[in-house]
Amino acid sequence: MGTIDTFAGRARPGARRQPVRISFLAACTWLVRWLRLSAERRRQRRDLTELTDDQLRDIGVSRGEARREAARPFWN
């Protein structure tokens, strides 16, 4: 399998960053996990908007906070 070069970590000013090699399979695995997490996050935010005011109050969230959270993009 091929590898993908990425740059990780913070280097000292003026220092060269060393590439981190990851396999194609590892990159695909990471992508699938990220997509699953994003889908779950989106589902939870959608479910949050469907809660009643009493349910929101039970978990300590206002209607406005629930709307703001639901409006966030799936990648955040």
All heavy atoms as a GROMACS GRO file, in nm:
protein
  627
    1MET      N    1   0.084  -0.118   0.000
    1MET     CA    2   0.000   0.000   0.000
    1MET      C    3   0.088   0.124   0.000
    1MET      O    4   0.198   0.122   0.051
    1MET     CB    5  -0.089   0.003   0.124
    1MET     CG    6  -0.187  -0.107   0.135
    1MET     SD    7  -0.350  -0.038   0.142
    1MET     CE    8  -0.442  -0.185   0.117
    2GLY      N    9   0.033   0.232  -0.050
    2GLY     CA   10   0.106   0.357  -0.051
    2GLY      C   11   0.099   0.425   0.083
    2GLY      O   12   0.035   0.378   0.177
    3THR      N   13   0.167   0.536   0.094
    3THR     CA   14   0.162   0.615   0.217
    3THR      C   15   0.124   0.756   0.183
    3THR      O   16   0.135   0.801   0.069
    3THR     CB   17   0.298   0.615   0.290
    3THR    OG1   18   0.395   0.672   0.203
    3THR    CG2   19   0.340   0.476   0.332
    4ILE      N   20   0.079   0.826   0.283
    4ILE     CA   21   0.041   0.966   0.269
    4ILE      C   22   0.130   1.046   0.363
    4ILE      O   23   0.145   1.010   0.480
    4ILE     CB   24  -0.107   0.985   0.307
    4ILE    CG1   25  -0.196   0.903   0.214
    4ILE    CG2   26  -0.144   1.133   0.302
    4ILE    CD1   27  -0.341   0.898   0.256
    5ASP      N   28   0.192   1.150   0.314
    5ASP     CA   29   0.276   1.236   0.398
    5ASP      C   30   0.190   1.344   0.461
    5ASP      O   31   0.115   1.412   0.393
    5ASP     CB   32   0.387   1.302   0.317
    5ASP     CG   33   0.493   1.203   0.274
    5ASP    OD1   34   0.503   1.097   0.339
    5ASP    OD2   35   0.563   1.232   0.177
    6THR      N   36   0.198   1.358   0.592
    6THR     CA   37   0.133   1.466   0.663
    6THR      C   38   0.236   1.527   0.757
    6THR      O   39   0.340   1.469   0.783
    6THR     CB   40   0.011   1.417   0.745
    6THR    OG1   41   0.057   1.324   0.842
    6THR    CG2   42  -0.094   1.352   0.656
    7PHE      N   43   0.206   1.642   0.808
    7PHE     CA   44   0.295   1.708   0.903
    7PHE      C   45   0.222   1.720   1.035
    7PHE      O   46   0.113   1.774   1.041
    7PHE     CB   47   0.338   1.845   0.851
    7PHE     CG   48   0.423   1.834   0.728
    7PHE    CD1   49   0.367   1.842   0.602
    7PHE    CD2   50   0.558   1.813   0.739
    7PHE    CE1   51   0.444   1.828   0.489
    7PHE    CE2   52   0.637   1.800   0.626
    7PHE     CZ   53   0.580   1.808   0.501
    8ALA      N   54   0.283   1.670   1.140
    8ALA     CA   55   0.219   1.667   1.270
    8ALA      C   56   0.302   1.742   1.373
    8ALA      O   57   0.423   1.753   1.361
    8ALA     CB   58   0.200   1.524   1.316
    9GLY      N   59   0.233   1.789   1.474
    9GLY     CA   60   0.300   1.853   1.586
    9GLY      C   61   0.346   1.995   1.558
    9GLY      O   62   0.340   2.043   1.447
   10ARG      N   63   0.391   2.060   1.662
   10ARG     CA   64   0.442   2.196   1.650
   10ARG      C   65   0.593   2.192   1.662
   10ARG      O   66   0.648   2.136   1.754
   10ARG     CB   67   0.384   2.284   1.760
   10ARG     CG   68   0.234   2.299   1.749
   10ARG     CD   69   0.185   2.394   1.859
   10ARG     NE   70   0.042   2.396   1.863
   10ARG     CZ   71  -0.033   2.483   1.797
   10ARG    NH1   72   0.023   2.572   1.721
   10ARG    NH2   73  -0.163   2.481   1.806
   11ALA      N   74   0.657   2.252   1.567
   11ALA     CA   75   0.803   2.254   1.567
   11ALA      C   76   0.853   2.385   1.625
   11ALA      O   77   0.782   2.484   1.628
   11ALA     CB   78   0.854   2.236   1.425
   12ARG      N   79   0.976   2.383   1.669
   12ARG     CA   80   1.039   2.507   1.714
   12ARG      C   81   1.050   2.600   1.594
   12ARG      O   82   1.065   2.555   1.481
   12ARG     CB   83   1.179   2.478   1.768
   12ARG     CG   84   1.180   2.395   1.895
   12ARG     CD   85   1.322   2.372   1.946
   12ARG     NE   86   1.421   2.345   1.844
   12ARG     CZ   87   1.450   2.224   1.795
   12ARG    NH1   88   1.386   2.120   1.840
   12ARG    NH2   89   1.542   2.209   1.703
   13PRO      N   90   1.046   2.730   1.617
   13PRO     CA   91   1.062   2.823   1.505
   13PRO      C   92   1.193   2.796   1.432
   13PRO      O   93   1.298   2.780   1.494
   13PRO     CB   94   1.062   2.960   1.572
   13PRO     CG   95   0.992   2.940   1.702
   13PRO     CD   96   1.021   2.798   1.743
   14GLY      N   97   1.185   2.787   1.300
   14GLY     CA   98   1.304   2.762   1.220
   14GLY      C   99   1.340   2.616   1.204
   14GLY      O  100   1.425   2.582   1.124
   15ALA      N  101   1.277   2.527   1.281
   15ALA     CA  102   1.308   2.385   1.271
   15ALA      C  103   1.224   2.322   1.160
   15ALA      O  104   1.111   2.363   1.136
   15ALA     CB  105   1.278   2.314   1.403
   16ARG      N  106   1.280   2.224   1.092
   16ARG     CA  107   1.207   2.155   0.986
   16ARG      C  108   1.114   2.052   1.048
   16ARG      O  109   1.150   1.982   1.142
   16ARG     CB  110   1.304   2.085   0.893
   16ARG     CG  111   1.382   2.181   0.808
   16ARG     CD  112   1.458   2.108   0.705
   16ARG     NE  113   1.361   2.048   0.612
   16ARG     CZ  114   1.392   1.991   0.498
   16ARG    NH1  115   1.517   1.981   0.462
   16ARG    NH2  116   1.301   1.939   0.420
   17ARG      N  117   0.995   2.044   0.994
   17ARG     CA  118   0.901   1.943   1.041
   17ARG      C  119   0.928   1.813   0.967
   17ARG      O  120   0.954   1.812   0.848
   17ARG     CB  121   0.758   1.986   1.015
   17ARG     CG  122   0.716   2.102   1.100
   17ARG     CD  123   0.574   2.134   1.076
   17ARG     NE  124   0.535   2.249   1.158
   17ARG     CZ  125   0.412   2.286   1.174
   17ARG    NH1  126   0.315   2.225   1.115
   17ARG    NH2  127   0.385   2.390   1.251
   18GLN      N  128   0.920   1.706   1.040
   18GLN     CA  129   0.940   1.575   0.980
   18GLN      C  130   0.805   1.520   0.934
   18GLN      O  131   0.707   1.525   1.009
   18GLN     CB  132   1.001   1.479   1.083
   18GLN     CG  133   1.139   1.519   1.128
   18GLN     CD  134   1.237   1.517   1.011
   18GLN    OE1  135   1.237   1.424   0.931
   18GLN    NE2  136   1.318   1.620   1.002
   19PRO      N  137   0.798   1.468   0.812
   19PRO     CA  138   0.670   1.412   0.766
   19PRO      C  139   0.635   1.286   0.844
   19PRO      O  140   0.723   1.210   0.884
   19PRO     CB  141   0.694   1.381   0.620
   19PRO     CG  142   0.841   1.371   0.605
   19PRO     CD  143   0.901   1.459   0.712
   20VAL      N  144   0.507   1.269   0.868
   20VAL     CA  145   0.458   1.149   0.933
   20VAL      C  146   0.394   1.065   0.824
   20VAL      O  147   0.306   1.112   0.752
   20VAL     CB  148   0.353   1.184   1.042
   20VAL    CG1  149   0.294   1.059   1.102
   20VAL    CG2  150   0.416   1.271   1.148
   21ARG      N  151   0.438   0.944   0.810
   21ARG     CA  152   0.383   0.857   0.705
   21ARG      C  153   0.276   0.767   0.766
   21ARG      O  154   0.300   0.700   0.866
   21ARG     CB  155   0.494   0.774   0.643
   21ARG     CG  156   0.595   0.859   0.572
   21ARG     CD  157   0.689   0.771   0.492
   21ARG     NE  158   0.791   0.850   0.428
   21ARG     CZ  159   0.779   0.908   0.309
   21ARG    NH1  160   0.667   0.897   0.242
   21ARG    NH2  161   0.878   0.978   0.257
   22ILE      N  162   0.160   0.769   0.702
   22ILE     CA  163   0.053   0.680   0.744
   22ILE      C  164   0.010   0.600   0.621
   22ILE      O  165   0.017   0.648   0.508
   22ILE     CB  166  -0.067   0.756   0.805
   22ILE    CG1  167  -0.126   0.856   0.706
   22ILE    CG2  168  -0.028   0.823   0.934
   22ILE    CD1  169  -0.252   0.922   0.754
   23SER      N  170  -0.036   0.482   0.644
   23SER     CA  171  -0.077   0.398   0.532
   23SER      C  172  -0.213   0.444   0.478
   23SER      O  173  -0.289   0.512   0.546
   23SER     CB  174  -0.087   0.251   0.576
   23SER     OG  175  -0.198   0.233   0.661
   24PHE      N  176  -0.240   0.405   0.357
   24PHE     CA  177  -0.367   0.437   0.295
   24PHE      C  178  -0.481   0.376   0.377
   24PHE      O  179  -0.584   0.439   0.398
   24PHE     CB  180  -0.371   0.384   0.152
   24PHE     CG  181  -0.499   0.411   0.080
   24PHE    CD1  182  -0.530   0.539   0.037
   24PHE    CD2  183  -0.589   0.308   0.058
   24PHE    CE1  184  -0.649   0.564  -0.028
   24PHE    CE2  185  -0.708   0.333  -0.007
   24PHE     CZ  186  -0.738   0.462  -0.051
   25LEU      N  187  -0.462   0.254   0.426
   25LEU     CA  188  -0.564   0.188   0.507
   25LEU      C  189  -0.590   0.266   0.635
   25LEU      O  190  -0.706   0.283   0.675
   25LEU     CB  191  -0.521   0.045   0.540
   25LEU     CG  192  -0.618  -0.037   0.624
   25LEU    CD1  193  -0.751  -0.050   0.552
   25LEU    CD2  194  -0.559  -0.174   0.652
   26ALA      N  195  -0.485   0.316   0.700
   26ALA     CA  196  -0.502   0.395   0.822
   26ALA      C  197  -0.578   0.524   0.792
   26ALA      O  198  -0.664   0.566   0.870
   26ALA     CB  199  -0.367   0.426   0.885
   27ALA      N  200  -0.548   0.587   0.679
   27ALA     CA  201  -0.618   0.710   0.641
   27ALA      C  202  -0.765   0.682   0.615
   27ALA      O  203  -0.853   0.758   0.657
   27ALA     CB  204  -0.553   0.772   0.518
   28CYS      N  205  -0.795   0.571   0.549
   28CYS     CA  206  -0.935   0.534   0.523
   28CYS      C  207  -1.008   0.502   0.652
   28CYS      O  208  -1.124   0.541   0.671
   28CYS     CB  209  -0.941   0.415   0.428
   28CYS     SG  210  -0.894   0.456   0.258
   29THR      N  211  -0.941   0.433   0.743
   29THR     CA  212  -1.000   0.400   0.873
   29THR      C  213  -1.033   0.528   0.949
   29THR      O  214  -1.142   0.541   1.007
   29THR     CB  215  -0.904   0.312   0.955
   29THR    OG1  216  -0.879   0.193   0.881
   29THR    CG2  217  -0.962   0.277   1.090
   30TRP      N  218  -0.939   0.622   0.949
   30TRP     CA  219  -0.963   0.750   1.017
   30TRP      C  220  -1.082   0.820   0.956
   30TRP      O  221  -1.167   0.873   1.027
   30TRP     CB  222  -0.838   0.838   1.006
   30TRP     CG  223  -0.862   0.973   1.066
   30TRP    CD1  224  -0.843   1.010   1.196
   30TRP    CD2  225  -0.909   1.090   0.998
   30TRP    NE1  226  -0.877   1.142   1.213
   30TRP    CE2  227  -0.919   1.193   1.092
   30TRP    CE3  228  -0.947   1.116   0.866
   30TRP    CZ2  229  -0.963   1.320   1.060
   30TRP    CZ3  230  -0.991   1.243   0.834
   30TRP    CH2  231  -0.999   1.343   0.929
   31LEU      N  232  -1.092   0.822   0.822
   31LEU     CA  233  -1.202   0.889   0.754
   31LEU      C  234  -1.336   0.826   0.789
   31LEU      O  235  -1.434   0.897   0.818
   31LEU     CB  236  -1.180   0.885   0.602
   31LEU     CG  237  -1.290   0.950   0.518
   31LEU    CD1  238  -1.302   1.099   0.551
   31LEU    CD2  239  -1.262   0.929   0.370
   32VAL      N  240  -1.344   0.694   0.791
   32VAL     CA  241  -1.469   0.626   0.826
   32VAL      C  242  -1.509   0.659   0.969
   32VAL      O  243  -1.626   0.688   0.997
   32VAL     CB  244  -1.456   0.473   0.806
   32VAL    CG1  245  -1.572   0.398   0.869
   32VAL    CG2  246  -1.446   0.441   0.657
   33ARG      N  247  -1.414   0.659   1.061
   33ARG     CA  248  -1.444   0.694   1.201
   33ARG      C  249  -1.495   0.838   1.212
   33ARG      O  250  -1.589   0.867   1.285
   33ARG     CB  251  -1.322   0.675   1.289
   33ARG     CG  252  -1.290   0.532   1.315
   33ARG     CD  253  -1.167   0.518   1.402
   33ARG     NE  254  -1.139   0.377   1.424
   33ARG     CZ  255  -1.025   0.333   1.471
   33ARG    NH1  256  -0.928   0.416   1.502
   33ARG    NH2  257  -1.005   0.204   1.487
   34TRP      N  258  -1.430   0.928   1.138
   34TRP     CA  259  -1.470   1.069   1.142
   34TRP      C  260  -1.611   1.085   1.085
   34TRP      O  261  -1.692   1.160   1.140
   34TRP     CB  262  -1.370   1.154   1.062
   34TRP     CG  263  -1.405   1.299   1.064
   34TRP    CD1  264  -1.375   1.390   1.163
   34TRP    CD2  265  -1.475   1.372   0.964
   34TRP    NE1  266  -1.423   1.514   1.129
   34TRP    CE2  267  -1.485   1.505   1.007
   34TRP    CE3  268  -1.530   1.337   0.842
   34TRP    CZ2  269  -1.549   1.602   0.932
   34TRP    CZ3  270  -1.594   1.434   0.766
   34TRP    CH2  271  -1.602   1.566   0.813
   35LEU      N  272  -1.643   1.015   0.977
   35LEU     CA  273  -1.777   1.023   0.919
   35LEU      C  274  -1.882   0.969   1.014
   35LEU      O  275  -1.990   1.027   1.028
   35LEU     CB  276  -1.782   0.946   0.786
   35LEU     CG  277  -1.706   1.011   0.670
   35LEU    CD1  278  -1.699   0.916   0.552
   35LEU    CD2  279  -1.771   1.143   0.631
   36ARG      N  280  -1.851   0.859   1.082
   36ARG     CA  281  -1.945   0.804   1.181
   36ARG      C  282  -1.967   0.902   1.296
   36ARG      O  283  -2.080   0.923   1.340
   36ARG     CB  284  -1.895   0.671   1.235
   36ARG     CG  285  -1.911   0.558   1.139
   36ARG     CD  286  -1.864   0.430   1.203
   36ARG     NE  287  -1.879   0.320   1.108
   36ARG     CZ  288  -1.819   0.204   1.120
   36ARG    NH1  289  -1.740   0.181   1.224
   36ARG    NH2  290  -1.837   0.110   1.032
   37LEU      N  291  -1.860   0.959   1.347
   37LEU     CA  292  -1.871   1.056   1.455
   37LEU      C  293  -1.952   1.177   1.412
   37LEU      O  294  -2.039   1.224   1.486
   37LEU     CB  295  -1.732   1.100   1.501
   37LEU     CG  296  -1.728   1.210   1.607
   37LEU    CD1  297  -1.789   1.162   1.737
   37LEU    CD2  298  -1.585   1.257   1.629
   38SER      N  299  -1.929   1.225   1.292
   38SER     CA  300  -2.002   1.341   1.241
   38SER      C  301  -2.150   1.310   1.227
   38SER      O  302  -2.235   1.394   1.261
   38SER     CB  303  -1.945   1.385   1.106
   38SER     OG  304  -1.811   1.427   1.121
   39ALA      N  305  -2.185   1.192   1.178
   39ALA     CA  306  -2.324   1.151   1.164
   39ALA      C  307  -2.391   1.140   1.301
   39ALA      O  308  -2.506   1.184   1.319
   39ALA     CB  309  -2.335   1.019   1.089
   40GLU      N  310  -2.321   1.084   1.398
   40GLU     CA  311  -2.376   1.073   1.533
   40GLU      C  312  -2.396   1.210   1.596
   40GLU      O  313  -2.498   1.236   1.659
   40GLU     CB  314  -2.282   0.988   1.620
   40GLU     CG  315  -2.324   0.976   1.766
   40GLU     CD  316  -2.457   0.903   1.784
   40GLU    OE1  317  -2.503   0.835   1.692
   40GLU    OE2  318  -2.516   0.917   1.894
   41ARG      N  319  -2.300   1.298   1.577
   41ARG     CA  320  -2.311   1.434   1.630
   41ARG      C  321  -2.433   1.505   1.569
   41ARG      O  322  -2.510   1.570   1.640
   41ARG     CB  323  -2.183   1.511   1.595
   41ARG     CG  324  -2.164   1.636   1.671
   41ARG     CD  325  -2.032   1.700   1.634
   41ARG     NE  326  -1.919   1.624   1.685
   41ARG     CZ  327  -1.803   1.607   1.624
   41ARG    NH1  328  -1.782   1.662   1.507
   41ARG    NH2  329  -1.707   1.538   1.679
   42ARG      N  330  -2.452   1.490   1.439
   42ARG     CA  331  -2.566   1.552   1.371
   42ARG      C  332  -2.698   1.496   1.424
   42ARG      O  333  -2.794   1.568   1.445
   42ARG     CB  334  -2.554   1.529   1.219
   42ARG     CG  335  -2.669   1.585   1.142
   42ARG     CD  336  -2.668   1.738   1.147
   42ARG     NE  337  -2.792   1.788   1.094
   42ARG     CZ  338  -2.873   1.872   1.157
   42ARG    NH1  339  -2.841   1.919   1.276
   42ARG    NH2  340  -2.984   1.912   1.102
   43ARG      N  341  -2.704   1.363   1.444
   43ARG     CA  342  -2.825   1.300   1.496
   43ARG      C  343  -2.858   1.352   1.636
   43ARG      O  344  -2.973   1.385   1.666
   43ARG     CB  345  -2.810   1.148   1.500
   43ARG     CG  346  -2.939   1.077   1.544
   43ARG     CD  347  -2.914   0.931   1.578
   43ARG     NE  348  -2.823   0.914   1.690
   43ARG     CZ  349  -2.856   0.934   1.818
   43ARG    NH1  350  -2.977   0.976   1.850
   43ARG    NH2  351  -2.769   0.913   1.914
   44GLN      N  352  -2.756   1.364   1.722
   44GLN     CA  353  -2.778   1.412   1.857
   44GLN      C  354  -2.828   1.556   1.857
   44GLN      O  355  -2.916   1.593   1.934
   44GLN     CB  356  -2.651   1.402   1.939
   44GLN     CG  357  -2.613   1.259   1.972
   44GLN     CD  358  -2.480   1.250   2.045
   44GLN    OE1  359  -2.415   1.350   2.073
   44GLN    NE2  360  -2.438   1.128   2.075
   45ARG      N  361  -2.772   1.638   1.769
   45ARG     CA  362  -2.816   1.777   1.762
   45ARG      C  363  -2.959   1.787   1.711
   45ARG      O  364  -3.036   1.870   1.757
   45ARG     CB  365  -2.720   1.857   1.675
   45ARG     CG  366  -2.588   1.878   1.743
   45ARG     CD  367  -2.489   1.948   1.655
   45ARG     NE  368  -2.364   1.969   1.729
   45ARG     CZ  369  -2.250   1.998   1.673
   45ARG    NH1  370  -2.241   2.013   1.542
   45ARG    NH2  371  -2.142   2.015   1.746
   46ARG      N  372  -2.994   1.703   1.614
   46ARG     CA  373  -3.132   1.702   1.564
   46ARG      C  374  -3.227   1.659   1.676
   46ARG      O  375  -3.333   1.719   1.697
   46ARG     CB  376  -3.144   1.608   1.445
   46ARG     CG  377  -3.282   1.611   1.381
   46ARG     CD  378  -3.302   1.501   1.278
   46ARG     NE  379  -3.292   1.371   1.345
   46ARG     CZ  380  -3.209   1.275   1.310
   46ARG    NH1  381  -3.126   1.291   1.210
   46ARG    NH2  382  -3.206   1.160   1.375
   47ASP      N  383  -3.188   1.555   1.751
   47ASP     CA  384  -3.271   1.507   1.862
   47ASP      C  385  -3.288   1.614   1.968
   47ASP      O  386  -3.395   1.624   2.030
   47ASP     CB  387  -3.211   1.382   1.924
   47ASP     CG  388  -3.218   1.261   1.833
   47ASP    OD1  389  -3.289   1.267   1.730
   47ASP    OD2  390  -3.151   1.160   1.864
   48LEU      N  391  -3.186   1.694   1.990
   48LEU     CA  392  -3.193   1.800   2.090
   48LEU      C  393  -3.305   1.900   2.057
   48LEU      O  394  -3.373   1.948   2.147
   48LEU     CB  395  -3.058   1.873   2.097
   48LEU     CG  396  -3.037   1.974   2.208
   48LEU    CD1  397  -3.049   1.907   2.344
   48LEU    CD2  398  -2.900   2.038   2.194
   49THR      N  399  -3.324   1.929   1.929
   49THR     CA  400  -3.429   2.026   1.891
   49THR      C  401  -3.568   1.969   1.910
   49THR      O  402  -3.665   2.044   1.914
   49THR     CB  403  -3.412   2.070   1.744
   49THR    OG1  404  -3.430   1.957   1.658
   49THR    CG2  405  -3.278   2.134   1.721
   50GLU      N  406  -3.580   1.836   1.920
   50GLU     CA  407  -3.711   1.773   1.935
   50GLU      C  408  -3.754   1.758   2.081
   50GLU      O  409  -3.866   1.714   2.107
   50GLU     CB  410  -3.711   1.638   1.865
   50GLU     CG  411  -3.689   1.651   1.714
   50GLU     CD  412  -3.672   1.518   1.645
   50GLU    OE1  413  -3.676   1.413   1.713
   50GLU    OE2  414  -3.653   1.519   1.522
   51LEU      N  415  -3.667   1.794   2.174
   51LEU     CA  416  -3.702   1.784   2.316
   51LEU      C  417  -3.799   1.894   2.355
   51LEU      O  418  -3.797   2.005   2.299
   51LEU     CB  419  -3.576   1.794   2.403
   51LEU     CG  420  -3.474   1.681   2.388
   51LEU    CD1  421  -3.353   1.710   2.477
   51LEU    CD2  422  -3.534   1.547   2.423
   52THR      N  423  -3.884   1.864   2.452
   52THR     CA  424  -3.977   1.965   2.503
   52THR      C  425  -3.902   2.061   2.595
   52THR      O  426  -3.789   2.035   2.638
   52THR     CB  427  -4.091   1.899   2.583
   52THR    OG1  428  -4.035   1.838   2.700
   52THR    CG2  429  -4.165   1.794   2.500
   53ASP      N  430  -3.967   2.172   2.627
   53ASP     CA  431  -3.905   2.269   2.718
   53ASP      C  432  -3.876   2.206   2.855
   53ASP      O  433  -3.774   2.236   2.917
   53ASP     CB  434  -3.993   2.392   2.734
   53ASP     CG  435  -3.994   2.479   2.609
   53ASP    OD1  436  -3.895   2.474   2.533
   53ASP    OD2  437  -4.093   2.553   2.589
   54ASP      N  438  -3.966   2.121   2.902
   54ASP     CA  439  -3.944   2.054   3.031
   54ASP      C  440  -3.822   1.961   3.025
   54ASP      O  441  -3.742   1.956   3.118
   54ASP     CB  442  -4.068   1.973   3.072
   54ASP     CG  443  -4.184   2.061   3.113
   54ASP    OD1  444  -4.160   2.176   3.155
   54ASP    OD2  445  -4.300   2.014   3.105
   55GLN      N  446  -3.808   1.888   2.915
   55GLN     CA  447  -3.692   1.799   2.901
   55GLN      C  448  -3.563   1.878   2.893
   55GLN      O  449  -3.461   1.839   2.952
   55GLN     CB  450  -3.709   1.711   2.776
   55GLN     CG  451  -3.819   1.609   2.790
   55GLN     CD  452  -3.850   1.540   2.659
   55GLN    OE1  453  -3.846   1.603   2.553
   55GLN    NE2  454  -3.881   1.410   2.666
   56LEU      N  455  -3.566   1.989   2.820
   56LEU     CA  456  -3.447   2.075   2.811
   56LEU      C  457  -3.411   2.130   2.949
   56LEU      O  458  -3.294   2.136   2.985
   56LEU     CB  459  -3.470   2.188   2.711
   56LEU     CG  460  -3.474   2.147   2.564
   56LEU    CD1  461  -3.516   2.264   2.478
   56LEU    CD2  462  -3.339   2.093   2.520
   57ARG      N  463  -3.512   2.171   3.023
   57ARG     CA  464  -3.487   2.226   3.157
   57ARG      C  465  -3.425   2.118   3.246
   57ARG      O  466  -3.336   2.147   3.326
   57ARG     CB  467  -3.618   2.277   3.217
   57ARG     CG  468  -3.601   2.358   3.341
   57ARG     CD  469  -3.726   2.428   3.392
   57ARG     NE  470  -3.854   2.368   3.357
   57ARG     CZ  471  -3.936   2.416   3.261
   57ARG    NH1  472  -3.905   2.522   3.191
   57ARG    NH2  473  -4.052   2.356   3.235
   58ASP      N  474  -3.469   1.992   3.231
   58ASP     CA  475  -3.413   1.881   3.310
   58ASP      C  476  -3.263   1.863   3.286
   58ASP      O  477  -3.190   1.825   3.377
   58ASP     CB  478  -3.484   1.750   3.278
   58ASP     CG  479  -3.622   1.740   3.341
   58ASP    OD1  480  -3.653   1.821   3.430
   58ASP    OD2  481  -3.698   1.650   3.299
   59ILE      N  482  -3.218   1.888   3.165
   59ILE     CA  483  -3.076   1.871   3.135
   59ILE      C  484  -2.999   2.004   3.142
   59ILE      O  485  -2.880   2.009   3.111
   59ILE     CB  486  -3.053   1.803   2.998
   59ILE    CG1  487  -3.110   1.887   2.884
   59ILE    CG2  488  -3.110   1.663   2.998
   59ILE    CD1  489  -3.075   1.834   2.746
   60GLY      N  490  -3.069   2.110   3.180
   60GLY     CA  491  -3.002   2.238   3.201
   60GLY      C  492  -2.968   2.314   3.074
   60GLY      O  493  -2.867   2.384   3.070
   61VAL      N  494  -3.051   2.298   2.971
   61VAL     CA  495  -3.027   2.365   2.843
   61VAL      C  496  -3.149   2.449   2.808
   61VAL      O  497  -3.262   2.402   2.819
   61VAL     CB  498  -3.002   2.260   2.731
   61VAL    CG1  499  -2.984   2.326   2.596
   61VAL    CG2  500  -2.882   2.175   2.765
   62SER      N  501  -3.126   2.571   2.764
   62SER     CA  502  -3.238   2.656   2.723
   62SER      C  503  -3.274   2.625   2.578
   62SER      O  504  -3.196   2.563   2.505
   62SER     CB  505  -3.202   2.803   2.737
   62SER     OG  506  -3.108   2.840   2.638
   63ARG      N  507  -3.392   2.669   2.535
   63ARG     CA  508  -3.436   2.648   2.397
   63ARG      C  509  -3.338   2.716   2.300
   63ARG      O  510  -3.301   2.661   2.197
   63ARG     CB  511  -3.578   2.702   2.379
   63ARG     CG  512  -3.633   2.697   2.239
   63ARG     CD  513  -3.653   2.559   2.183
   63ARG     NE  514  -3.742   2.480   2.264
   63ARG     CZ  515  -3.755   2.347   2.250
   63ARG    NH1  516  -3.687   2.283   2.159
   63ARG    NH2  517  -3.835   2.280   2.327
   64GLY      N  518  -3.293   2.837   2.335
   64GLY     CA  519  -3.198   2.909   2.251
   64GLY      C  520  -3.065   2.835   2.237
   64GLY      O  521  -3.007   2.828   2.129
   65GLU      N  522  -3.017   2.780   2.349
   65GLU     CA  523  -2.892   2.702   2.344
   65GLU      C  524  -2.908   2.578   2.256
   65GLU      O  525  -2.817   2.543   2.180
   65GLU     CB  526  -2.849   2.661   2.485
   65GLU     CG  527  -2.802   2.775   2.572
   65GLU     CD  528  -2.783   2.736   2.717
   65GLU    OE1  529  -2.854   2.645   2.766
   65GLU    OE2  530  -2.696   2.795   2.781
   66ALA      N  531  -3.024   2.515   2.266
   66ALA     CA  532  -3.050   2.396   2.185
   66ALA      C  533  -3.052   2.433   2.036
   66ALA      O  534  -2.996   2.362   1.953
   66ALA     CB  535  -3.183   2.332   2.226
   67ARG      N  536  -3.114   2.545   2.003
   67ARG     CA  537  -3.118   2.589   1.863
   67ARG      C  538  -2.979   2.622   1.811
   67ARG      O  539  -2.944   2.588   1.699
   67ARG     CB  540  -3.209   2.711   1.849
   67ARG     CG  541  -3.355   2.680   1.854
   67ARG     CD  542  -3.438   2.801   1.817
   67ARG     NE  543  -3.577   2.776   1.849
   67ARG     CZ  544  -3.649   2.850   1.931
   67ARG    NH1  545  -3.599   2.958   1.988
   67ARG    NH2  546  -3.774   2.819   1.954
   68ARG      N  547  -2.900   2.693   1.894
   68ARG     CA  548  -2.763   2.727   1.853
   68ARG      C  549  -2.679   2.601   1.830
   68ARG      O  550  -2.603   2.592   1.734
   68ARG     CB  551  -2.697   2.818   1.956
   68ARG     CG  552  -2.737   2.964   1.943
   68ARG     CD  553  -2.651   3.054   2.029
   68ARG     NE  554  -2.660   3.024   2.172
   68ARG     CZ  555  -2.758   3.066   2.251
   68ARG    NH1  556  -2.856   3.140   2.204
   68ARG    NH2  557  -2.759   3.036   2.379
   69GLU      N  558  -2.693   2.505   1.920
   69GLU     CA  559  -2.618   2.381   1.906
   69GLU      C  560  -2.661   2.306   1.779
   69GLU      O  561  -2.577   2.254   1.705
   69GLU     CB  562  -2.638   2.292   2.029
   69GLU     CG  563  -2.557   2.166   2.029
   69GLU     CD  564  -2.407   2.188   2.035
   69GLU    OE1  565  -2.362   2.292   2.086
   69GLU    OE2  566  -2.334   2.100   1.986
   70ALA      N  567  -2.790   2.301   1.753
   70ALA     CA  568  -2.840   2.230   1.636
   70ALA      C  569  -2.797   2.298   1.506
   70ALA      O  570  -2.784   2.233   1.403
   70ALA     CB  571  -2.992   2.221   1.642
   71ALA      N  572  -2.773   2.428   1.510
   71ALA     CA  573  -2.734   2.503   1.390
   71ALA      C  574  -2.586   2.488   1.356
   71ALA      O  575  -2.544   2.525   1.247
   71ALA     CB  576  -2.768   2.651   1.409
   72ARG      N  577  -2.508   2.434   1.448
   72ARG     CA  578  -2.365   2.416   1.423
   72ARG      C  579  -2.343   2.316   1.310
   72ARG      O  580  -2.419   2.219   1.296
   72ARG     CB  581  -2.294   2.366   1.548
   72ARG     CG  582  -2.289   2.470   1.659
   72ARG     CD  583  -2.224   2.417   1.782
   72ARG     NE  584  -2.085   2.383   1.755
   72ARG     CZ  585  -2.005   2.324   1.842
   72ARG    NH1  586  -2.050   2.291   1.961
   72ARG    NH2  587  -1.882   2.297   1.811
   73PRO      N  588  -2.239   2.335   1.230
   73PRO     CA  589  -2.211   2.238   1.124
   73PRO      C  590  -2.167   2.104   1.182
   73PRO      O  591  -2.114   2.097   1.294
   73PRO     CB  592  -2.097   2.304   1.045
   73PRO     CG  593  -2.041   2.409   1.133
   73PRO     CD  594  -2.147   2.449   1.231
   74PHE      N  595  -2.188   1.998   1.106
   74PHE     CA  596  -2.160   1.863   1.156
   74PHE      C  597  -2.014   1.840   1.189
   74PHE      O  598  -1.980   1.752   1.267
   74PHE     CB  599  -2.208   1.757   1.056
   74PHE     CG  600  -2.129   1.754   0.927
   74PHE    CD1  601  -2.019   1.672   0.916
   74PHE    CD2  602  -2.168   1.832   0.820
   74PHE    CE1  603  -1.947   1.668   0.798
   74PHE    CE2  604  -2.097   1.828   0.704
   74PHE     CZ  605  -1.985   1.748   0.691
   75TRP      N  606  -1.924   1.916   1.129
   75TRP     CA  607  -1.781   1.893   1.154
   75TRP      C  608  -1.731   1.961   1.280
   75TRP      O  609  -1.617   1.945   1.318
   75TRP     CB  610  -1.696   1.936   1.034
   75TRP     CG  611  -1.711   2.080   0.998
   75TRP    CD1  612  -1.647   2.186   1.053
   75TRP    CD2  613  -1.797   2.133   0.897
   75TRP    NE1  614  -1.688   2.302   0.994
   75TRP    CE2  615  -1.780   2.273   0.897
   75TRP    CE3  616  -1.888   2.077   0.808
   75TRP    CZ2  617  -1.850   2.357   0.811
   75TRP    CZ3  618  -1.957   2.162   0.722
   75TRP    CH2  619  -1.937   2.299   0.725
   76ASN      N  620  -1.814   2.039   1.349
   76ASN     CA  621  -1.775   2.104   1.475
   76ASN      C  622  -1.834   2.031   1.593
   76ASN      O  623  -1.937   1.986   1.598
   76ASN     CB  624  -1.820   2.249   1.481
   76ASN     CG  625  -1.727   2.338   1.403
   76ASN    OD1  626  -1.618   2.302   1.372
   76ASN    ND2  627  -1.775   2.454   1.371
   0.00000   0.00000   0.00000
